[in-house]
Amino acid sequence: MIPVSEIFEKIKNRMRDRGVAGEQEYYAIVEEVLDEYEDSNMITDDDNIEEVREKLEEMWREVGKTEFE
């Protein structure tokens, strides 16, 4: 499975590319990126997608708000 930190970096880059910085946009892009990884089999049924999602949500609470100010 792809490291959560790598997924987080992709999310941050996408947010910067789109010029968005809010929490709702973050969560929407999380879902978008996770769907892409599932579609390309980079995340499979063997991976715990809910755990990955929770870690990404926790990362927003820890650093995301300050990342985009």
Z-matrix of the N, CA and C atoms (Angstrom, degrees):
N
C 1 1.448
C 2 1.527 1 110.23
N 3 1.291 2 115.17 1 150.64
C 4 1.468 3 122.37 2 177.84
C 5 1.526 4 109.06 3 -70.16
N 6 1.318 5 118.43 4 137.98
C 7 1.470 6 119.91 5 176.81
C 8 1.532 7 111.39 6 -63.00
N 9 1.312 8 115.56 7 142.28
C 10 1.466 9 121.31 8 -179.56
C 11 1.527 10 110.01 9 -59.32
N 12 1.317 11 117.29 10 -35.77
C 13 1.469 12 119.99 11 179.76
C 14 1.528 13 111.23 12 -62.17
N 15 1.318 14 117.86 13 -34.64
C 16 1.466 15 121.47 14 177.77
C 17 1.535 16 110.58 15 -69.46
N 18 1.326 17 116.49 16 -39.38
C 19 1.464 18 120.68 17 176.54
C 20 1.523 19 109.63 18 -63.70
N 21 1.328 20 116.61 19 -42.06
C 22 1.462 21 121.84 20 179.64
C 23 1.528 22 110.69 21 -61.19
N 24 1.320 23 117.22 22 -41.32
C 25 1.465 24 120.62 23 178.55
C 26 1.527 25 110.97 24 -63.34
N 27 1.314 26 116.77 25 -41.29
C 28 1.462 27 120.09 26 178.06
C 29 1.526 28 110.50 27 -62.57
N 30 1.329 29 116.56 28 -41.45
C 31 1.464 30 121.29 29 178.23
C 32 1.527 31 110.22 30 -62.57
N 33 1.334 32 116.71 31 -46.40
C 34 1.466 33 120.44 32 179.39
C 35 1.522 34 111.15 33 -60.26
N 36 1.320 35 117.22 34 -43.64
C 37 1.459 36 120.95 35 179.96
C 38 1.524 37 110.96 36 -62.87
N 39 1.309 38 116.65 37 -41.35
C 40 1.459 39 120.40 38 179.85
C 41 1.526 40 110.51 39 -65.85
N 42 1.324 41 116.81 40 -39.30
C 43 1.463 42 120.22 41 177.83
C 44 1.523 43 110.41 42 -62.99
N 45 1.323 44 116.53 43 -43.84
C 46 1.469 45 120.09 44 178.80
C 47 1.531 46 110.40 45 -63.17
N 48 1.342 47 116.34 46 -44.05
C 49 1.468 48 120.55 47 -179.77
C 50 1.520 49 111.23 48 -59.79
N 51 1.318 50 116.97 49 -35.13
C 52 1.465 51 121.39 50 -177.82
C 53 1.525 52 112.55 51 -90.49
N 54 1.315 53 116.50 52 -8.64
C 55 1.455 54 120.40 53 179.29
C 56 1.516 55 113.64 54 69.83
N 57 1.327 56 116.42 55 33.20
C 58 1.462 57 120.46 56 178.61
C 59 1.521 58 109.55 57 -113.29
N 60 1.346 59 115.72 58 154.07
C 61 1.458 60 118.54 59 -175.33
C 62 1.516 61 113.37 60 -142.58
N 63 1.296 62 118.48 61 2.43
C 64 1.455 63 120.19 62 -173.69
C 65 1.508 64 114.51 63 -90.19
N 66 1.307 65 113.87 64 163.57
C 67 1.464 66 121.15 65 -178.37
C 68 1.531 67 111.61 66 -63.61
N 69 1.331 68 117.24 67 -42.59
C 70 1.469 69 120.09 68 -179.89
C 71 1.527 70 111.21 69 -63.51
N 72 1.320 71 116.81 70 -40.34
C 73 1.460 72 120.42 71 177.29
C 74 1.522 73 110.42 72 -64.05
N 75 1.330 74 116.00 73 -40.10
C 76 1.463 75 120.85 74 178.22
C 77 1.520 76 110.01 75 -57.52
N 78 1.330 77 116.66 76 -50.93
C 79 1.464 78 119.66 77 -177.22
C 80 1.525 79 111.58 78 -64.23
N 81 1.320 80 117.67 79 -35.84
C 82 1.472 81 120.78 80 177.47
C 83 1.529 82 110.51 81 -64.69
N 84 1.326 83 116.54 82 -42.03
C 85 1.466 84 120.10 83 179.72
C 86 1.522 85 110.54 84 -70.90
N 87 1.325 86 118.49 85 -33.82
C 88 1.469 87 121.16 86 174.01
C 89 1.526 88 108.92 87 -54.75
N 90 1.322 89 116.47 88 -50.64
C 91 1.467 90 120.42 89 -178.68
C 92 1.525 91 111.21 90 -62.66
N 93 1.315 92 116.16 91 -41.54
C 94 1.465 93 121.78 92 179.62
C 95 1.529 94 110.71 93 -60.47
N 96 1.329 95 116.53 94 -49.17
C 97 1.462 96 121.06 95 -177.76
C 98 1.531 97 110.80 96 -67.57
N 99 1.323 98 117.44 97 -42.21
C 100 1.467 99 119.63 98 178.58
C 101 1.527 100 110.62 99 -62.37
N 102 1.324 101 117.27 100 -39.83
C 103 1.472 102 120.44 101 176.72
C 104 1.525 103 110.75 102 -61.44
N 105 1.332 104 116.79 103 -42.21
C 106 1.467 105 120.68 104 178.92
C 107 1.522 106 110.70 105 -62.48
N 108 1.328 107 116.73 106 -43.56
C 109 1.460 108 119.89 107 179.32
C 110 1.525 109 111.43 108 -65.92
N 111 1.318 110 117.69 109 -36.85
C 112 1.465 111 120.55 110 176.30
C 113 1.526 112 110.60 111 -66.73
N 114 1.332 113 116.86 112 -44.05
C 115 1.466 114 121.02 113 -179.87
C 116 1.521 115 112.13 114 -61.74
N 117 1.325 116 116.97 115 -33.24
C 118 1.467 117 120.91 116 -179.21
C 119 1.535 118 111.85 117 -94.32
N 120 1.327 119 116.60 118 7.33
C 121 1.474 120 123.62 119 178.64
C 122 1.519 121 113.77 120 62.72
N 123 1.336 122 116.89 121 22.45
C 124 1.459 123 119.99 122 173.97
C 125 1.525 124 109.32 123 -78.26
N 126 1.323 125 115.75 124 -23.42
C 127 1.460 126 123.18 125 169.87
C 128 1.522 127 104.84 126 -122.76
N 129 1.318 128 116.15 127 128.36
C 130 1.460 129 120.47 128 -175.95
C 131 1.521 130 110.65 129 -118.09
N 132 1.312 131 114.73 130 179.56
C 133 1.462 132 120.50 131 177.75
C 134 1.528 133 111.74 132 -61.53
N 135 1.324 134 117.18 133 -23.48
C 136 1.471 135 120.96 134 178.53
C 137 1.524 136 111.88 135 -72.44
N 138 1.322 137 117.17 136 -22.15
C 139 1.461 138 121.92 137 178.08
C 140 1.522 139 108.69 138 -84.39
N 141 1.302 140 116.23 139 146.71
C 142 1.459 141 120.52 140 179.00
C 143 1.527 142 108.48 141 -90.47
N 144 1.328 143 115.67 142 92.35
C 145 1.460 144 120.90 143 -175.41
C 146 1.524 145 112.25 144 -61.85
N 147 1.317 146 116.74 145 -33.78
C 148 1.470 147 119.59 146 178.97
C 149 1.525 148 110.71 147 -66.17
N 150 1.316 149 116.47 148 -37.75
C 151 1.465 150 120.26 149 177.66
C 152 1.532 151 110.25 150 -66.10
N 153 1.319 152 116.63 151 -41.01
C 154 1.465 153 120.87 152 177.78
C 155 1.523 154 109.58 153 -62.14
N 156 1.332 155 116.33 154 -46.21
C 157 1.467 156 121.30 155 179.46
C 158 1.534 157 110.42 156 -59.05
N 159 1.330 158 117.23 157 -44.63
C 160 1.467 159 121.48 158 179.48
C 161 1.520 160 111.37 159 -61.96
N 162 1.329 161 117.00 160 -41.71
C 163 1.466 162 120.29 161 178.53
C 164 1.525 163 110.94 162 -63.72
N 165 1.327 164 116.55 163 -40.02
C 166 1.465 165 120.05 164 178.67
C 167 1.521 166 111.11 165 -67.03
N 168 1.320 167 117.29 166 -37.18
C 169 1.466 168 120.46 167 176.15
C 170 1.527 169 110.48 168 -65.32
N 171 1.310 170 116.04 169 -40.14
C 172 1.472 171 120.59 170 177.91
C 173 1.531 172 110.30 171 -65.07
N 174 1.323 173 116.76 172 -38.21
C 175 1.463 174 120.16 173 179.38
C 176 1.531 175 110.01 174 -63.77
N 177 1.328 176 117.84 175 -36.58
C 178 1.463 177 120.06 176 176.55
C 179 1.525 178 109.58 177 -61.84
N 180 1.317 179 116.21 178 -46.49
C 181 1.472 180 119.87 179 -178.21
C 182 1.524 181 111.19 180 -63.32
N 183 1.327 182 117.63 181 -32.86
C 184 1.456 183 120.86 182 -177.65
C 185 1.525 184 113.41 183 -81.81
N 186 1.326 185 117.47 184 -45.56
C 187 1.457 186 119.43 185 -173.32
C 188 1.516 187 115.47 186 -131.87
N 189 1.307 188 117.27 187 -19.16
C 190 1.452 189 120.24 188 -173.15
C 191 1.499 190 114.38 189 -60.91
N 192 1.307 191 116.57 190 -41.76
C 193 1.468 192 119.40 191 -177.49
C 194 1.509 193 111.14 192 -60.17
N 195 1.320 194 117.06 193 -41.09
C 196 1.463 195 120.10 194 -178.72
C 197 1.520 196 112.32 195 -80.82
N 198 1.315 197 118.01 196 -23.65
C 199 1.467 198 122.19 197 179.84
C 200 1.518 199 111.63 198 -59.37
N 201 1.323 200 116.74 199 -34.96
C 202 1.463 201 120.35 200 -168.39
C 203 1.515 202 113.25 201 -112.74
N 204 1.312 203 118.64 202 10.11
C 205 1.482 204 121.18 203 178.27
C 206 1.512 205 109.98 204 -78.47
